[in-house]
């Protein structure tokens, strides 16, 4: 399939697909006329890449674990190196910090909206805390 079809089927813009290629995340074949030709299996691969990027993994780590992905949502990593485990643990810690920060920001915005809309003097944050104007 050509890049336009892969883009339509995955919802990923052509420019981003070319970036994935530049980063070594996907490798299309080249036709005699120089056009890229994408194998059917790359539909799932591109969706996996997008999911990993959305989860916050950088392309350098995605490139390392892509060979271990058997199918959508499945990771098969039989012999991880200590370096890879350390890298993944650091990424997990970074994501957890990011999630915590996003949750704090979400709660602050929700509390602000509650006060601005006049829905009360404060808002319970679901964990026993409340925010007051």
C-alpha positions as CSV (number, residue, x, y, z in Angstrom):
1,X,0.0,0.0,0.0
2,X,1.1,3.6,-0.5
3,X,1.7,6.1,2.3
4,X,-1.7,7.8,1.7
5,X,-3.5,4.5,2.4
6,X,-1.4,3.8,5.5
7,X,-2.1,7.3,6.7
8,X,-5.9,6.9,6.2
9,X,-6.0,3.4,7.8
10,X,-4.0,4.5,10.9
11,X,-5.0,8.1,11.3
12,X,-1.4,9.1,11.3
13,X,-0.4,12.0,9.0
14,X,2.0,11.2,6.1
15,X,4.6,13.6,7.5
16,X,4.6,11.6,10.8
17,X,4.9,8.3,9.0
18,X,8.0,9.7,7.2
19,X,9.4,10.7,10.6
20,X,8.8,7.2,11.9
21,X,10.8,6.0,8.9
22,X,13.6,8.5,9.6
23,X,13.8,7.2,13.2
24,X,14.0,3.6,12.0
25,X,10.6,2.7,13.5
26,X,9.2,1.5,10.2
27,X,10.8,0.4,7.0
28,X,8.8,0.5,3.8
29,X,10.0,-1.2,0.7
30,X,10.8,1.0,-2.3
31,X,9.2,0.4,-5.7
32,X,11.2,0.8,-8.9
33,X,9.7,4.3,-9.3
34,X,11.0,5.2,-5.8
35,X,7.6,5.3,-4.1
36,X,7.3,3.8,-0.7
37,X,5.3,0.5,-0.4
38,X,4.0,-0.4,3.0
39,X,3.3,-4.0,4.1
40,X,-0.1,-4.7,5.6
41,X,1.6,-5.6,9.0
42,X,2.7,-2.0,9.3
43,X,-0.9,-0.9,10.1
44,X,-0.6,-2.6,13.5
45,X,3.0,-1.5,13.9
46,X,2.2,2.2,13.3
47,X,-0.7,2.0,15.8
48,X,1.6,0.4,18.4
49,X,4.2,3.2,17.8
50,X,1.5,5.8,18.2
51,X,0.3,4.2,21.5
52,X,3.8,4.1,22.9
53,X,4.5,7.7,21.9
54,X,1.2,8.7,23.5
55,X,2.3,6.9,26.7
56,X,5.3,9.1,26.7
57,X,8.0,6.8,25.5
58,X,10.7,8.5,23.4
59,X,11.4,7.1,19.9
60,X,14.9,5.9,21.0
61,X,13.3,3.5,23.5
62,X,10.5,2.5,21.2
63,X,13.1,1.6,18.6
64,X,14.7,-0.7,21.1
65,X,11.5,-2.5,22.2
66,X,9.8,-2.7,18.8
67,X,11.5,-6.0,17.9
68,X,9.8,-7.4,21.0
69,X,6.3,-6.5,20.0
70,X,4.4,-9.5,18.6
71,X,1.1,-7.9,17.9
72,X,-1.1,-5.1,19.1
73,X,-0.9,-4.7,22.9
74,X,1.5,-7.6,23.3
75,X,5.2,-7.3,24.3
76,X,7.5,-10.3,24.2
77,X,10.8,-9.5,25.7
78,X,12.6,-12.8,26.6
79,X,16.1,-11.5,27.5
80,X,16.1,-7.9,28.6
81,X,19.5,-6.4,29.3
82,X,20.1,-4.7,32.7
83,X,20.5,-1.5,30.8
84,X,17.1,-1.9,29.1
85,X,15.4,-2.7,32.4
86,X,17.0,0.4,34.0
87,X,15.9,2.6,31.0
88,X,12.3,1.3,31.3
89,X,12.3,1.8,35.1
90,X,13.4,5.4,34.6
91,X,10.7,5.9,32.0
92,X,8.1,4.4,34.3
93,X,9.2,6.8,37.1
94,X,9.1,9.8,34.7
95,X,5.6,8.8,33.5
96,X,4.4,8.4,37.1
97,X,5.7,11.9,38.0
98,X,4.0,13.3,34.9
99,X,0.7,11.6,35.7
100,X,0.9,13.0,39.3
101,X,1.5,16.5,37.9
102,X,-1.4,16.2,35.4
103,X,-3.7,15.0,38.2
104,X,-2.8,17.9,40.4
105,X,-3.4,20.3,37.5
106,X,-6.7,18.7,36.6
107,X,-7.9,19.0,40.2
108,X,-6.8,22.6,40.4
109,X,-8.6,23.5,37.1
110,X,-11.7,21.6,38.2
111,X,-11.7,23.4,41.5
112,X,-11.3,26.8,39.8
113,X,-14.2,26.0,37.5
114,X,-16.3,25.0,40.4
115,X,-15.7,28.3,42.2
116,X,-16.0,30.5,39.0
117,X,-19.3,28.8,38.1
118,X,-20.6,29.5,41.6
119,X,-21.2,25.8,42.4
120,X,-20.0,26.2,46.0
121,X,-17.4,27.6,48.3
122,X,-15.0,24.8,47.7
123,X,-14.7,21.5,45.9
124,X,-13.9,18.1,47.2
125,X,-10.9,16.6,45.5
126,X,-12.0,13.0,46.0
127,X,-9.3,12.3,48.6
128,X,-10.6,14.2,51.6
129,X,-9.1,17.5,50.6
130,X,-11.0,20.5,49.5
131,X,-10.2,23.6,47.6
132,X,-11.6,27.0,48.8
133,X,-11.9,30.2,46.9
